[in-house]
């Protein structure tokens, strides 16, 4: 699994001209699921994201996790994160999981993230043409890959 995590002051997902979901301060998690990903990958990411200390404390130092600031979470599926661009200029999506694996794993990730955050997570719609608007706060953007744990 690959993610791009952005600390935001607000975000929303629009599908077909209607707002699907919106959040205030917290994280937008763009989630790419690979054909070899498992629930173990999802669990590892959820633990890391929930514990990320990237929110400001009273001294203005990034030292607090999501739970300490009452932050919200939005999870948006994004198969393009699994792009292979090694050869040529047209990305290949061969690493991306098919719907039969990706949809249940996406749903599992969202439920696990909701439990870790202590509140429902906002979502997009798997496979839909979405418009994601966000205000990156900081900016703070962190990439994580379960196959390259740094």
N, C-alpha and C positions, 0 to 999 in steps of 0.2 A: 504494500500500500504506500502510496505517496500522498502527502498533504502539503498544502500551502495554508498556513495559519496566519491570519491578519488580525491584529488588535484593532478594533473599530469603535468609533463613537456611535455609529448607527449603520444599519444595512437593511436592504430589502430585496426580495426576489419578486419579479413580475413575470407572469406567464400569460400570453395572449392579451396583454393590456390590463390585466387585473393583478393586484398585489396578492401574492400567494402567502408571504410571511414577511415579518419585519422584526428587527431587534434594536435595542438600545446598546449601551456600552457592553463590550464583550469580545467574542471571537467569531470571525467567519472562517470556517474550515472547508476548504476546497479539497475533495476527497477523490483520489484515483485508485481504482481497485484492479489489481493484476490477476492474471489467470492462475497464479500459484499462491494467492493470498488466502489466509484462513482467519478464523475467529481469534487465534492467538495474536495475529498481526493487529487486528482491530483492538483487542484488549490492551496490547502494549501502547498503541497510539493514544487510546483514551486515557490511560494512566498518565502518560507524558503530557498530554494537552491539559488535562485537568490540574496538573501540578505545576505547569509553567509559571514561573514567578516573573511576569513581565508587566504587572500593573504597579503604578506608583504608590509608595507608602507616604507617610506624613512628611517625610523629608524630600520627596520628589525622586526617590530612588526606585528603580524597577525591582521590587522585592516581594510583591504580593501575588498569590494565585487567584484564579477566577472566583473561587468560593469566598475569598476575603473581601471582594469588592461587589459581590452580588451580580456578577456579570452574566450575560446571556450568551447563547451559542446558536449559530446558524450553520448547518451542514449542507453543502451543495455538492452533488455528485459531479465529477469532472473527469471523464475518461481520457481527455487530452493530456492529462498529467502523465499518462503512461506512454507518451509518444517516444518512438525511437527515431532519431534524426541522424544516425551515424552515416547513412549512405544517401546521397542526394539531398534534395531540398524539400521533398514532399514527405512529411512525417508518416511513419507506419504506426498502426494501432495494434499490431500483432500481440503486444504484451498485455493489452487491456482484457479484462475478464468479459466473457459473454454474459448476457442477461440472466441465464440460469444460475450463475454463481454470484454475479455482481449485485443483483437486486436483494437477495436475502442477506448478503454480507453488508450492504449499505444499510438495510433496515436494522440489522443487529448492531452495527456501529452507532446508529442514531439512538437506539434504546440504551446502549451502554453509556454513551455520552450524556444522555439525559439523566441516567442514574448517578453518574459521577458529578454532574453539575448540580444535581438536586432540583432540577426543574425541567420542563419540556424543552426540547430543542426545536428551533425553527428549521424548516427544510425547504428545498426546492421540490421538483418533481423529477424522479429518475427518468432520463431519456428525453425530457422536454426541452424545447428551445426557450431558455430562460434569459432574462435580463437581470443581472446582479448589479445592484448599486451599493456602494459602501463608501464610508469615509474612514480611511486608514488613519488610526490615531498614533502619532509618533513621527514618522511611520514605523510601525513594528510589524515585520513580516518574517516568519520562520518556516523553513521547509523541513519536513521529516520524511524519511523513507525507511520502511521496516527492513529493507534488504541492505541498508547502509546506515546502521545506527551509530551516529556520531556522538 
